[in-house]
Amino acid sequence: MAHVEEAPQQGASAPPQGKEKKLPARDRFTVITMVTVPLALVVLLVWVPALLSVVLSFGRWNGFGDLDTIEWVGLQNYEDIVTIYPAFWPAIQHNLIWLGFLVVFPTLLGMLLAVVLDREMKGSRVYQTAFYMPVVLSLALIGFIWQLFYSRDQGLINQVFGSEVDWYGDPDVNLWAVLVATAWRHTGYVMLIYLAGLKGVDASLREAAAVDGANEVKTFFHVIFPVMRPINLVVVVIVVIESLRAFDLVWVINKGRNGLEVIGALVAQNVVGEATRYGFGSALAVVMMLISSVFITLYLRTVFREERS
Amino acid sequence: MSRTTSTAIPRSAVATMAATRRSVLRGIGLSGLAVGGASLLAACGGDDGPATGSGATVKFGINEAKGSGPAYDRLAAMAEAYTAETDTEVALNAVDHNTFQESINTYLQGTPDDVFTWFAGFRMAQFAEAGLISDLSDQWPIDGLNDSFKEASTAPDGKQYFVPASYYPWAVFYKKSVFEKNGWTAPETSDDLFALMDDMQGKKITPFAFGDKDGWPAMGTFDILNMRLNGFDFHMSLMAGDEAWDGDEVKLVFQTWKDLLPYHQADPLGRTWQEAATSMGNGESGMYLLGTFVVDAISDVADDLDFFTFPALDSSIGADALDAPIDGFCVASAGKNQDAAKAMVKWLGSAAAADAANAGADAPFISANSNASTSPYTDLQKKSAEVVGAAANIAQFMDRDTNADFANTVMIPSIQAFLKDPDDIDGITASIQEQAASILG
């Protein structure tokens, strides 16, 4: 007993000596493996390709022949992107609209749905499944479903309302049409996260609020919502990531052209399809990476500040 | 290549959707490392078989997935017939059309099949220049393939790298019954055309069906207008990057197109070519400029369809050029079995191969070989063969005739920008020229 009591004392009063710091060989091996394997994977699969993208972005290469056929052009690609590439500035604008829209509508709607469904009402499970369903569907299918709604000549919306709106083709409306489709999908996602969050809220908090005479609305905004702060952070991060990587739906619809330009689709247009402008596409990807890192930095700063306080 | 690049749900979508943004980025990095070679396409391993002749194996990469319809059936029938005739075993490697096309670079630089399906035109020439496909000039001439096909198989270095199998023309399609009922005839001059279009509008029929949601169909309109207004030679040298895109010639094309736009279906950018075809099929539109694959979308009225080539707009230039993309075969330089591959590719260009293909599928193709039997052809195909045979010059379609980077990342958005705002011709042509200068060097 005395020995056991002594050990922490020693640790607290003086820095541990080298002899005691050493873990048994097996543990050391475990720790080293657990650190190096994921590290190697991250470096190999994330950092090396990312750095190579940056390197490639200073070249012009169509993928024919060896790496020595890359023609180094300095900042030419970046210059072209901001000066003569007509799709770039609209793409930046669309990504920002996307972000703003996702932060406001699907998030609020998802939160509202979660609060309502959390009340154990009749058929709650059915509604949960229905709202979450779009998240599970494949994007090719989602593109097809909305094509049935939005088609100008044969689509449901125009047929029902006798209108002639070119939902996918008119660059002034197609972004909003796609945002509605995205929101349809994203709301269920946000709802699920908040549902999980609400289930985790201590029931005694609600009771205490009720005893103090707070009504439902007040309880939510003054007690529940602040308690869910970590969930809110997660949702914000997800929304930001989702809007920066906006790609799949516009790609299904028209490959990100004509009013649906987003950075992710521009990268794909230049390197994935028949076009092989690896340097130019990489430069676009680097721009995207830079924008993402701004948000990542902001997020990490908030998280760390929180941990410190 | 145009055809399958676009249905309401592109086939590519399924494949592409698997690629999230991150995997796309990773893909870029990987191609940088040049380890992307091990792609789907190179699924077949690289074991060495006997050299050539009986008992040898030729690997045959085709751009139609198994069960994708007549196109696959024809290629499979060809492979089977070749085995039956020469005893050479053919190992089929069937890949989805879009996947094949989009991975072609890594495919050819990795471990490609010996013989593979490809297209005539700039991209064939580009592969030839990069040394990715084998010189086939020792296999030419091929009995039954005339000089214009030989020319289409020739790269700028004067050697042949391609063996044509089939083609399809782009023309103006219409319904015979509608034309008969209204007493219309196929226009032969620019005046005829405008008179016809005015009459159609008077009868509340949209003269031209038009859809460009997928970006490539409108290239066909640009091609034909450019060939009619500036001539075939200018068109080809523009495609090769030797003419200015902001010159008066190109501006004239856009100007003429702008004058024709009121005769086209409105809002083309949200409409697929299938939807546009449907509007002609049900009589809302009178005509549709498209490839013969238009039949696929309105097969219920296929027997009622007929076509004419786009009339002359400038009598000094005439109307003897058209787009008629040619499909065929190349031999990959990295293929293991060069001799056997060359022997097979030569046979694939023969009339026997074409007949085997057409006997093995529900829908025939139009053979490039003039000795092939025309008895399986539909009336439309018989007429297509006549029209193309009579044409003095054949182009391959913009996205096959010019640099793929330029066609896909510049021309598609620029033509769409023009259709959105037809008044800004100067701005659009200037922008095309700037980007052309940057991409084409």
Interface residues (C-beta under 8 A of the other chain):
Chain A: L45 V46 V48 P49 A50 L51 L52 S53 V55 L56 N62 G63 F64 G65 D66 L67 Q76 D80 I84 Y85 P86 A87 S138 L139 A140 G143 F144 Q147 Y150 S151 R152 D153 Q154 E164 D166 W167 Y168 G169 D170 P171 N174 L244 R245 F247 D248 W251 V252 N254 K255 R257 N258 G264 V267 A268 Q269 N270 V271 V272 G273 E274 A275 T276 R277 Y278 F280 G281 S282 A285 M288 M289
Chain B: M1 A8 I9 P10 S12 A13 V14 T16 M17 A19 T20 R21 R22 V24 L25 R26 G27 I28 G29 L30 S31 G32 L33 A34 Q101 E102 N105 T106 Q109 Q126 A130 L132 K213 D214 G215 D267 P268 L269 G270 R271 E275 T278 S279 D399 A404 D405 A407 N408 T409 I412 P413 S414 Q416 A417 K420 S431 E434 Q435 S438 I439
